[in-house]
């Protein structure tokens, strides 16, 4: 008596559904010639899929597959109680000429926002006062406030009631800033 076939090989179901590209399908067909277990997988899937209606099915709306992938990534890839924002889905906004920002997280309980700020080479940021603590971590490049020069890996905290002279960068920089939601 033969052993039952357990589904598990994605390539077997993709082959049965006709989803493999030409080169992959040809390579898979070669493997089928010498791999009895693989042939059993394909036979299993062909049997499972043979009852599906063929033809006449309405095509799903454009973008459906991408929405499914987004939902899987959003729900399945994270850890419970955590938040993950993927770099590829980042929305950057202009803060000033040569300066863009990306909102990472808003913590209304602490009245804080976490931002990534990218400054192009030669960009300058306006002088400003602090109505709450502000923390800056330089991830790449250089950033200067007056005579204070920061480079990648440097951390700077500005306390309540302090002020910054104009911020400037020579070569450009990427910084992580934690600031009050009330800060402009």
N, C-alpha and C positions, 0 to 999 in steps of 0.2 A: 504494500500500500504506500502511495506517495504521501509526503508530508504536505500539510496545508501551506498555501502561499500567503505570506504576510506582506501587505503593501509597505513600501518604505523607500523605494528608489525613485526619486523624482524623475530621473531620465527615462525610466520605463513608462511612467504615465504620460510624460511629455511626448514620448515616441508614439504611444497609443493614440494620443490626441492629435498627432501631427504637428506639434509645436516646435520641434527641433528644426534648426536651420539646415540647409542642404549639406554642409560639411559635417555637422554634428550627427545628422541622420545617417549619413554614409558610414561614419566611424562607428556609430551605434549598431548599425546593421552588421558590420564586420564582427563586433563583439558577440552579437546574437548567434553567429555561426558556431562558436565554440563554448558558449556559456549557457548551460542548461538551466541554471537558476534564474538567469536573466530572461531567458525565453519564457519561463514560468511566470515571471513578473509581468511581462508584456501580455501574455495570455490572460492572466488574472484581470489586468486593467481593461483589456479589450472586452472581456466578458462583462465586467462591471459597467462599462460605458456603452455597451451595445444597445441597452434599452433607452438611452437618451434619444429624444426626438431629434431628427435630422431635418434641416431645411425649414424654411418658413418662420424661423425664430427671428424676432425683432432685435436688431443690433442695439446694444446699450448706448445711452447718450455719451457723447464725447466727454472725456475726462473722468469717466466712472472708475477706470482702473487706477488712475492716479489718486482719486479720492479714497479708494479702498486701501492703497498702500499708505497714504497719509494717516488713515485711521489706525491701521495695524501698527505703524511706527509710533503714533501718539499714545496708544493704549498698551501695546505689547512690549515696547522696547524700554519703557521706563520702569523704575522701581516704585512700589506703592509709597505714596506720601512724598514723592519727589517731583521735580519739574526739570525737564530737559528741553532746551531750545537748540535746534540744529543750526549750524553755521550756514548751511545751504538755504535755509529758509529765513535768513535774517533780513530785516527791513532796516535800512540805514536812512537817516534823515539829515538834512543840512542844518548845522548849528550856525555857521558863519562861513564866509569864503575859505575854502581849503580845509574846513573842519566838518566832519560828519560824526553822527552818533548812532548808537544802537541800544535800545532799551532792553536790558537783560531780565530785570525783575523789579517789581514794585512790592514793597512791604508796608502796607498801610498801618499795621500795628506799630511799627517803629518809625513811621513817616519817612521812609527812605526809598530811594531808587538806585538801582545798580545800572551803570552805563558802560559801554565800551565807547571810547572816543578815539577817532583817528584824525591826526593832523598831518596834512601834506607838508613836505619840506618847505621851510620858510614861513609857514602859517603863524599867525599871532592871535591870541585870545584876549578878550577885553579884561581889564582889571576889575576885580569884584570883591565885595565884602561877604562874610559868612555869617548867616543867622543861625547856623547849626554846624556841627562838626562835618567835615568833608574829608574823605580818604581817597588817596590816589596811589595806584600801583602802576609803575611804568613797565609795560610788557615788552615793548620794542622801541628802539630809537632813543631820542633825547628830548627833554623838556626842561625849560628854565623859567623860573619866576625871579626876575631881578637878578641878584647874584647867586641864587640857589640853582645849581645845575643837577638835574636828575638823569639817570640813564637806566637801561633795562635792568629790572630787578629791584630798583629803589622804590621805597614806600614813603609817602609824605602824608601827614595829617594836618589839616588846618582846623583849628578849634573855633568854637563859637566866638564871635566878635573879632576874629582876625580878618585880614584882607590880603589879597594877592595882587602884586603888580601884574602887568601884562604877562601872559604865558606865551612862550615862543618856542619854536623848534627849528633847528638848523636842518636836520636830515629827515624830519618826519618822525612821528611816533604813534604808538597804540597804547592807550592807558585804560585801566579799569578804575572807574570813579564811583564811590558810594556817597550820595549826597541827599540832602533833605528834599522831600517832594515840594517844599515851598521855595527852594532855590530856583532861580530862573535858568 
